[in-house]
Amino acid sequence: MVVLGSTLLYLSGWSRRGDLKLGGINWFNSSSWFVGYYLILMIIAALFLNKWLASDGMNHRRYIEFLLVLFAFTQFVFSRDALDSVCGRLSTIVLGVFLFSFGGYIRIYNPFAKVRTYALILGIVFANLLVCLTFYNLTITKINDYSDGLFIQPVTSWPIYSIICIVLAVLLFEIFRRITLPHSFFINFLASGTFFVYLLHDNDFFYSIWKTRDWITPLYNRPMIFCLKLMKWTLATFMVCFIAYCMFLLLCKVCKRLKILFIKS
């Protein structure tokens, strides 16, 4: 889809076509690192992790100790660097094992049972306040250190092992775990296409389309217009990919009907 789509868009006379990065079949699964990440975690769980967590020796105290050890390995710089020196991105895998195990701990022991929902929401608000204060402090420090030349606004990155990312993920998981939603065919069908959307747009072709627009000027001059433009482009990207998902399902049905032409009975 990326190969054919990029070629057709180029031939259709897209403005500033020189900025587009046309896709090649060699791009297959070159950007979506999380797919292989999930695969590794599922294999680890199937081989030994599930049995270890459900063993008789894994009581409540040992479960907590196990989680704390994994969490410490991902948070301390030295231990995290040591893991990555043994194998590239090993710390990411250890973090995945921690989150997988922590999900099991929540399911078995329900540690947030007595915590009110509004307290979880306040925790999310507080975490985001810390993010805002972090941006403010870094900007003030950069301004104070500025002497001459071009001033560059610092932008903080939040890696997946960041304490903020983990706290927000756990709190959101617990909030949505408490929500009971009625069955909806439309919602389920829409949700079934999100993984496809994720896979389809995570490549240089879609990124180059976004880069054909000026995002910095409206962000600086009119932030509200920037937000509206960002929402419109996000919705358009989702809809294009979701339509492609529907076409993919239709193609699968057509191939299934015509399989007798290609496969011996």
N, C-alpha and C positions, 0 to 999 in steps of 0.2 A: 504493500500500500504506500509506503514512504517513497519507494523508487518510482512507481507509476505516478503517484500524486505530485511529486516534485517536478517530474518531467512535464506533465500536463499543465501545471501552474506556470511553468516557465514558457511553454509554447503558447499559452493563452495571452501573453503580452503583459504580464505583471509589471507594474511600474517599478523602476529601480531593480530590474531583474538581475543586475550584476551583484546585488547584495545577497541573493538567495544562494544557499548551499544545497545543491541538488544531491539527493540521496543515492547511495549505491548499495548493492546487495551485501557488500562487505560490512555494512553497518549493523547487520543482524545481531541483536542482543548485545550491542556494544556499549550502551549507556545505562541501562536499567540494572545497576549492580544489586539492587535489593532482591531480585529474583533468585540469583545464586545464593544470596545471604539467607533467604527463607529456606531454600533447599537444604543448605548445610544444617540449619537448626532442626528441620524435620528429621534429617538423617540421624543427628545426634540424639534427638528425643526418642526415635525408634530403636536405636541401638542400645542405649543404656540409661539415658537421663530419666525417662518415665519410670523405669524399674527402680532406679536409685531413689527418686522422690517418693515412690509408693512403698518402699521397703519398710520392714518392721523396725529397723534401727533408726529411721528418720522420724523421730518424735518432734514435738513442737519446738523445743529448745534447739535441737540440732538443725532443724530447718532454718530457724532464724540465724544461727551461726553460719550456715552455708550461704545464705543470702548476703550477710554482712561481709563475708570474705570476698565473694564475687564482686560486690559493690565497691569494696575498697580497691580491688585490683583495677577497676575501671576508672577510679577517681584520682588516685595518687599518680603523679606524673611519672615517677621512677618505675613503678610496677607496670603502668600502661606502656611506657617505652620499652620495658623489658619484654613484654608480651609481643609487641610489634617487631622487636629485633629477632625473636625466635621465628616468627612467621608474619608476613605482611598482613595487617588488619586483623591479627589475632585478638586484639583488644575489642574489636567490634563484635567478633563471634562470642567472646566472653560476656559482653554486654547483652547480646541476644539471649544467651543461656540464662543470665540473671533475670531479664524481663520475662522470659518463658517460665522460669521457676517461681518468680514472684506472682505471676498470674495464677499458677497452681496454688500458691500459698493463700491468695485471696479467696480462691474457690473453696479450699478446704477449711480454713480457719475464719474467714470473713472478718478481718481485723478492723474494718471500718463500720461494723454493724451499728455501733452506738454513736457514730459521728453523724450529725445532721447534714442534710444536703446543702443548706445554705453555708455551712462551715467549709464544705468542699469548694463552693463557688468563691467564698472569701479567700481561700487558699490560692485559687487561680488568679484572682485580682491582685493579691499580694505578690505573687511570683512575677506578674507582668509589671507591677510597680518597681520591683527590683531591676527588671530589664530596662525600664525607662530611666531609672536613676543611674544605671550603668552607662547608658548612652550619654546621659548628661555629664557624668563625672569624666568620662573619656574625652568628650568634646571640650570641656573646660580645661582639662589638662593639656590638650592639644593647642588650645588658644593661648594658654599661659606660656607654653614652650615655643610658640611661634615667634620668629624673629624677622625674617625677610623672605621674599620669594613667593611662590605659589602655596596657598593654604589648601590643604587637602582634608576634607571632612572624614574623620575615622568612622568606619562601619564595622561593628563587631560581628564576628561569625559565631554561631552557636552550634558546635559539633554535637553529634548524637549522644555522646557520653556526658554532655553538660548536665549539671545537677538541675538546672531549670527545665531542660527538655524532659528529664526523667520525672520530675515532680508533676509537671503539667500533664504528661502522658498518664501517670497513675491516677491523678485526680479526675481527668476526663473519662478514663476507663471506668472508674467507680461510679461517676454520675450517670453515664449511659447504661451501666449495668443495672441501675435501679429503675430505668424507664421501661415501662411495659407498653409496647406499641401494638395496635391491632394489625392483623395480616393485610397487606396491600400488594396486589399483583403489580401495580404500577411502580411502587417504591422498590419492590424486590427486583423488578426488571431493570429499573434505573441503576440500582446498586450493582447488579451483575455486570454492568458495562464499565464500571469505574476502573477496574483493573486494566481493561483493554485501553481505556482512555489514557491511563498512566503510561502504559507501554508505548502507545502510538505517538504521543507528543514529546516523549523524552529523547530528543535527537536534535542534531544541529539544524536540520531543515526547519522544524517548527521554531527553534530559537532564532534563526535568521529572519523568519517572517516577523517575529516580534521586534527584532532590531531594526526593521525598516521604518519604525515610528520613533519620533522624538519623545522620550519619556521624562527627560531631565527638566526641560523648560516648563511644562505644566506643573511638575512637582514643585518647582521653585516659585513660580508665579501664582498659580491657582491650585492649591492642593486638593480642593474639592473636585475640580474638573479632572485632576489626575486620578482620583479615586473612582469616579464614574467611568472614566476611560478604561481603567484597569479592570473594573468589574465587567464592562462590555466585552473586552478582549478575552477575559477569562471564560465568560459564558459562551462566547463564540467558539473558542478552542474546545470547550467541553462538548458543545453541540456537534461540531464537525466530527470529532472523534467518536461520539456516540452514534451518529449516523453511519459512520464507517463500521462501527460494531454491528449495527443492524444489517448492513450490507454483508458483513462477514457471516452472520448467522444465516442469512438468505442463501449465500453462496454454499454454505455447508449443506443446506437442505437440497439444493440443486444437485450438488455433487453426489449426495446420497441417492437421489432418484436416478441419476445417470451412471451409477457405479457399474451397472451391468455392461456398459460400453467399454469399460477399462479393466474390470476384474472378472476373472473366470469364475463361473458358478461351481 
